């Protein structure tokens, strides 16, 4: 027992050391430089890991009264190699600093975690306003292709160097100032600190592969799984082929730590029974939604059955659908039902279509606990085996006559129509 416990501790330490040694984040200060570059099809000032030596001064507002001041902020995007951008700042400026005078102003922003590919770059646009929310674009900065697997969640501190310079205007004792945004040198040290990302590396992926062939049972099995520390994703696949029962089984699933979603699939093909089954499911911890699909196709019974259902923990709604198609009897059946725990409503539908009897049946029922109401509908439509040609003609003429009367009444409401 003691040796078992020691072995368990040793394996745990080795596993932890594997995770710690492979999860390495790069933390940098990114400087708003004066040089420019084109990355992923966009030309911007460089948001680089070192500062440049040539300052740049951009005019924000001129001839503002001394009682006015400016507000600075940024918005952030991920830009892919094809040129598409995805904003990660929700459409409004963040890290808003109040520029009440000349100097380096700063504010913070909680950067969320964002999955990246190796060719993605980060684009930062600087905004200003004389009101509380910066909404006027000043200029744009961009990184190189980071070669990263994701942008880490961290608290950025954004520094803006602003200047208030006397404009020379003086009217009725009112003094006017010009406002500038400066960057590109150690004196005008506009920058972003605590910029954290994780470099993509093939060494941060762990694979395992096992298989077995048993001559006694004539069974072959295979297992494969992968854990990727860059994408924080775990994948597993297993299948088995049994030569005696002529049955093949497969099971695979994936767990993504970033999106907190778990998905899985399983399927079976039995050669003797000529039966194929498939099932897939997803569980998302963020939206708290669970989905499942399954279907079966029997080559001997000539019957196909799919099912689908969803359960949402947020809305507390449960939905399920199932149907069957039988090639032998040429009959199709379907049903669906829903349970809403918040609205306290329950509904159910059932329908059937018989291709041989040419009959369609549908049943619908609904119950609402809040209003204490119960509704039920049931209808049946049977297609005739054959129509008399003369009756077909009369029926068609009658339908055309009704349509003609409706059109005339709609277009010429002043014409009296007596039926």
C-alpha positions in Angstrom: 0.0 0.0 0.0 2.8 2.4 0.9 4.6 1.7 -2.4 1.4 2.2 -4.3 0.9 5.6 -2.7 4.5 6.6 -3.3 4.2 5.6 -7.0 1.0 7.6 -7.3 2.7 10.7 -5.8 5.6 10.3 -8.2 3.3 10.1 -11.2 1.5 13.2 -10.0 4.7 15.2 -9.6 5.8 14.1 -13.1 2.5 15.2 -14.6 2.5 18.5 -12.8 6.1 19.2 -13.9 5.0 18.4 -17.4 2.3 21.0 -17.3 4.4 23.6 -15.6 7.4 23.2 -17.8 5.3 23.5 -21.0 2.9 26.4 -20.1 5.2 29.3 -20.7 3.8 32.8 -21.3 5.7 35.7 -22.8 5.2 39.0 -20.9 6.3 42.2 -22.7 5.9 45.9 -22.8 4.8 46.9 -26.2 5.9 50.4 -27.3 4.0 52.8 -29.6 6.9 53.3 -32.1 7.3 56.0 -34.8 8.2 53.5 -37.6 5.5 51.8 -39.7 5.0 48.3 -41.1 2.5 46.3 -43.1 1.3 43.1 -41.4 -1.5 40.9 -42.6 -2.4 43.5 -45.3 -2.6 46.5 -42.9 -0.1 49.4 -42.7 0.2 50.8 -39.2 2.6 52.3 -36.7 4.6 49.5 -35.0 3.5 48.2 -31.6 7.0 46.8 -30.9 8.9 45.2 -28.0 11.4 48.2 -27.9 11.0 51.9 -28.2 12.1 54.0 -31.2 14.1 57.2 -31.1 12.1 59.6 -33.3 9.0 61.2 -31.6 5.7 61.7 -33.5 3.3 64.4 -32.5 -0.4 64.3 -33.6 -2.8 67.2 -33.1 -6.0 66.2 -31.3 -7.9 69.5 -30.8 -7.0 73.1 -31.2 -8.2 76.3 -29.5 -9.9 74.6 -26.6 -10.7 76.6 -23.5 -8.6 76.0 -20.4 -11.6 74.4 -18.8 -11.6 71.6 -21.4 -9.4 68.5 -21.3 -9.2 65.3 -23.4 -9.8 61.6 -22.7 -7.7 58.9 -24.3 -8.6 55.2 -24.9 -7.9 52.2 -27.0 -9.8 49.4 -28.9 -8.2 46.1 -29.7 -8.6 43.6 -32.5 -7.1 40.3 -33.6 -6.2 40.4 -37.3 -5.7 37.1 -39.3 -3.4 36.7 -42.3 -6.3 37.1 -44.7 -7.1 40.5 -43.3 -10.2 39.8 -41.3 -10.3 41.5 -37.9 -12.2 40.4 -34.7 -12.6 43.0 -32.0 -12.0 41.9 -28.4 -13.0 45.2 -26.7 -16.8 45.0 -27.3 -17.1 48.0 -29.6 -16.2 50.8 -27.1 -12.9 52.3 -25.9 -11.2 50.8 -22.8 -8.2 51.9 -20.7 -9.7 55.4 -20.6 -7.2 58.1 -19.2 -8.2 61.7 -18.4 -5.7 64.1 -19.9 -5.9 67.2 -17.6 -2.5 68.5 -18.5 0.8 67.7 -20.2 2.5 64.4 -19.2 2.1 60.6 -19.3 -1.4 59.5 -18.4 -2.3 55.8 -17.8 -5.3 53.5 -17.3 -5.8 49.8 -17.1 -7.9 47.2 -19.0 -8.5 43.5 -18.3 -7.6 41.8 -21.5 -9.6 38.5 -22.0 -8.0 35.3 -23.1 -8.2 34.8 -26.9 -7.2 31.9 -29.1 -4.7 32.8 -31.8 -3.0 31.1 -34.8 0.7 31.6 -35.4 0.1 34.2 -38.2 -2.3 36.5 -36.2 -1.4 40.0 -35.2 -2.8 42.4 -32.6 -4.1 45.8 -33.8 -4.5 48.6 -31.3 -6.4 51.8 -32.3 -6.1 54.9 -30.1 -9.1 57.2 -29.7 -9.8 60.5 -28.0 -12.7 62.8 -27.1 -13.3 65.9 -25.1 -16.2 64.0 -23.4 -16.0 61.0 -21.1 -16.0 58.3 -23.9 -13.2 58.5 -26.5 -14.8 57.9 -29.9 -12.6 59.8 -32.4 -9.7 57.8 -34.0 -6.2 59.2 -33.6 -4.0 56.5 -35.1 -3.4 52.8 -35.3 -0.7 50.5 -34.1 0.0 46.8 -34.9 2.2 44.0 -33.8 4.1 41.6 -36.0 2.7 38.1 -36.6 3.1 36.9 -33.0 3.5 33.2 -33.7 1.3 32.6 -30.6 -1.4 30.1 -29.8 -3.4 32.5 -27.6 -3.4 36.0 -26.1 -3.4 35.5 -22.3 -5.8 37.0 -19.9 -3.9 39.9 -18.2 -4.3 43.4 -17.0 -2.9 45.8 -19.5 -1.6 49.2 -18.4 -1.8 51.7 -21.3 0.2 54.9 -21.2 -0.6 58.0 -23.3 1.7 61.0 -23.5 -0.5 64.1 -24.1 0.5 67.8 -24.3 -1.4 70.9 -23.7 0.2 73.9 -25.5 -0.9 77.5 -25.3 -2.4 78.3 -28.8 -1.8 82.1 -28.4 -5.4 83.0 -28.6 -7.0 85.2 -25.9 -10.5 86.6 -26.1 -12.3 88.2 -23.2 -9.9 86.8 -20.8 -10.4 83.2 -22.2 -7.2 81.3 -22.9 -7.1 78.7 -25.6 -4.9 75.6 -25.8 -4.0 73.0 -28.4 -3.9 69.3 -27.4 -1.5 66.7 -28.9 -0.8 63.0 -28.6 2.9 62.1 -28.6 4.7 58.8 -29.0 7.8 57.2 -30.5 10.6 58.0 -28.0 11.7 57.5 -24.4 10.6 61.1 -23.7 7.1 60.6 -25.1 6.8 57.0 -23.8 3.4 55.9 -24.9 3.1 52.1 -24.5 1.2 49.0 -23.3 2.7 47.1 -20.4 1.9 43.5 -19.3 1.2 42.4 -22.8 1.1 38.6 -22.3 0.8 35.8 -25.0 1.9 32.2 -25.3 4.1 31.2 -28.2 2.9 28.3 -30.3 5.2 25.3 -30.1 4.9 21.7 -31.2 6.7 20.7 -28.0 3.6 21.6 -26.1 1.5 18.8 -27.5 1.4 15.3 -26.0 0.3 12.3 -27.9 -0.3 8.7 -27.0 -1.1 5.7 -29.2 -1.9 2.1 -28.2 -3.3 -0.9 -30.0 -3.9 -4.5 -29.3 -4.6 -7.6 -31.4 -5.8 -10.7 -29.6 -5.5 -13.9 -31.6 -7.8 -15.9 -29.3 -10.8 -13.5 -29.5 -9.8 -12.2 -32.9 -10.3 -8.7 -31.7 -8.3 -5.6 -32.7 -8.5 -2.4 -30.6 -6.9 1.0 -31.0 -6.6 4.0 -28.7 -5.3 7.5 -29.4 -5.4 10.7 -27.5 -3.7 14.1 -27.6 -3.4 17.0 -25.2 -2.3 20.3 -26.6 -1.2 22.9 -24.1 -1.2 25.7 -26.7 -4.9 25.4 -27.5 -5.6 23.8 -24.1 -7.6 21.0 -25.8 -7.8 17.3 -25.0 -8.9 14.8 -27.6 -9.4 11.0 -27.3 -10.3 8.4 -29.9 -10.9 4.7 -29.4 -12.1 2.0 -31.7 -12.4 -1.8 -31.8 -12.9 -4.4 -34.6 -14.1 -7.8 -33.6 -13.7 -10.4 -36.4 -16.0 -13.0 -34.8 -19.1 -10.8 -34.4 -18.0 -8.7 -37.3 -18.6 -5.5 -35.3 -16.8 -2.2 -35.3 -17.1 0.4 -32.6 -15.7 3.8 -32.3 -15.7 6.5 -29.6 -14.1 9.9 -29.7 -14.5 13.1 -27.6 -12.8 16.4 -27.2 -12.6 18.8 -24.2 -11.6 22.5 -24.8 -10.5 24.4 -21.7 -10.8 27.8 -23.3 -14.4 27.6 -24.5 -15.2 25.1 -21.8 -17.1 22.9 -24.3 -17.1 19.1 -24.3 -18.1 17.1 -27.4 -18.2 13.4 -28.2 -19.2 10.9 -30.8 -19.7 7.2 -30.9 -20.7 4.9 -33.7 -21.1 1.1 -34.3 -21.3 -0.9 -37.5 -22.3 -4.5 -37.2 -21.7 -6.5 -40.4 -23.7 -9.5 -39.3 -26.8 -7.6 -38.3 -26.1 -5.0 -41.0 -26.8 -2.2 -38.4 -25.2 1.2 -38.3 -25.5 3.5 -35.2 -24.2 6.9 -34.6 -24.4 9.3 -31.6 -22.9 12.7 -31.0 -23.2 15.1 -28.0 -22.0 18.5 -26.9 -21.9 20.1 -23.4 -21.0 23.8 -23.1 -20.3 25.1 -19.6 -20.5 28.7 -20.7 -23.9 28.6 -22.3 -24.9 25.6 -20.1 -26.5 23.9 -23.1 -26.5 20.2 -23.7 -27.2 18.7 -27.2 -27.4 15.1 -28.3 -28.1 13.4 -31.6 -28.4 9.8 -32.4 -29.5 7.8 -35.4 -29.7 4.1 -36.5 -30.0 2.6 -39.9 -30.8 -1.2 -40.2 -30.0 -2.7 -43.5 -32.0 -5.8 -42.7 -35.0 -4.1 -41.1 -34.8 -1.3 -43.7 -35.6 1.2 -40.9 -33.9 4.5 -40.1 -34.4 6.3 -36.8 -32.8 9.7 -35.9 -33.2 11.6 -32.7 -32.2 15.0 -31.5 -32.7 16.8 -28.2 -31.4 19.8 -26.3 -31.4 20.9 -22.7 -30.5 24.5 -21.8 -29.8 25.1 -18.1 -30.1 28.9 -18.5 -33.6 29.0 -20.0 -34.4 25.7 -18.4 -35.9 24.5 -21.7 -35.9 20.9 -22.9 -36.6 19.9 -26.5 -36.6 16.5 -28.2 -37.4 15.3 -31.7 -37.5 11.7 -33.0 -38.7 10.1 -36.1 -38.7 6.8 -37.9 -38.8 5.8 -41.6 -39.6 2.2 -42.4 -38.8 1.2 -46.0 -40.8 -2.0 -45.7 -44.1 -0.6 -44.7 -43.3 2.8 -46.3 -44.4 4.5 -43.1 -42.9 7.7 -41.7 -43.5 8.7 -38.0 -42.3 11.7 -36.1 -42.7 13.4 -32.8 -41.4 16.3 -30.8 -42.0 17.7 -27.4 -40.9 20.6 -25.3 -40.8 21.4 -21.6 -40.2 25.0 -20.5 -39.5 25.1 -16.7 -39.5 28.9 -16.5 -42.7 29.4 -18.5 -44.2 26.2 -17.1 -45.4 25.1 -20.5 -45.4 21.6 -22.0 -46.2 20.8 -25.6 -46.1 17.6 -27.7 -46.6 16.8 -31.4 -46.9 13.5 -33.2 -47.4 12.9 -36.9 -47.5 9.9 -39.2 -47.6 9.5 -42.9 -48.4 6.1 -44.5 -47.4 6.0 -48.2 -49.3 2.8 -48.8 -52.6 3.9 -47.2 -52.0 7.4 -48.4 -52.9 8.7 -45.0 -51.5 11.6 -42.9 -52.2 12.0 -39.2 -51.1 14.8 -36.8 -51.7 15.3 -33.1 -50.8 18.4 -31.1 -51.3 19.1 -27.4 -50.2 22.0 -25.2 -50.5 22.6 -21.5 -49.5 25.9 -19.7 -49.5 25.8 -15.8 -49.4 29.6 -15.4 -52.7 30.2 -17.3 -54.1 26.7 -16.5 -54.8 26.1 -20.1 -54.8 22.9 -22.1 -55.1 22.7 -25.8 -55.3 19.6 -28.1 -55.6 19.3 -31.8 -56.0 16.1 -33.8 -56.4 15.9 -37.6 -56.3 13.3 -40.3 -56.1 13.6 -44.0 -56.6 10.6 -46.3 -55.7 10.7 -50.0 -58.3 9.0 -52.2 -57.1 6.0 -54.2 -58.3 7.5 -57.5 -60.4 10.4 -58.8 -63.0 10.3 -61.4 -61.8 12.4 -64.3 -65.1 14.3 -64.5 -65.0 15.0 -60.8 -61.4 16.2 -61.1 -62.4 18.7 -63.8 -65.3 20.0 -61.7 -63.1 20.3 -58.6 -60.5 22.3 -60.6 -63.1 24.6 -62.1 -64.6 25.3 -58.6 -61.2 26.1 -57.2 -60.4 28.5 -60.1 -63.7 30.2 -59.7 -63.2 30.8 -56.0 -59.7 32.3 -56.7 -61.1 34.5 -59.4 -63.9 35.9 -57.1 -61.2 36.6 -54.4 -59.0 38.5 -56.9 -61.9 40.6 -58.2 -63.1 41.4 -54.8 -59.6 42.5 -53.8 -58.9 44.7 -56.8 -62.3 46.1 -57.4 -64.0 46.5 -54.0 -66.7 48.8 -55.5 -68.1 45.9 -57.6 -70.9 44.1 -55.7 -70.5 40.4 -55.5 -73.5 38.3 -54.4 -72.9 34.7 -53.6 
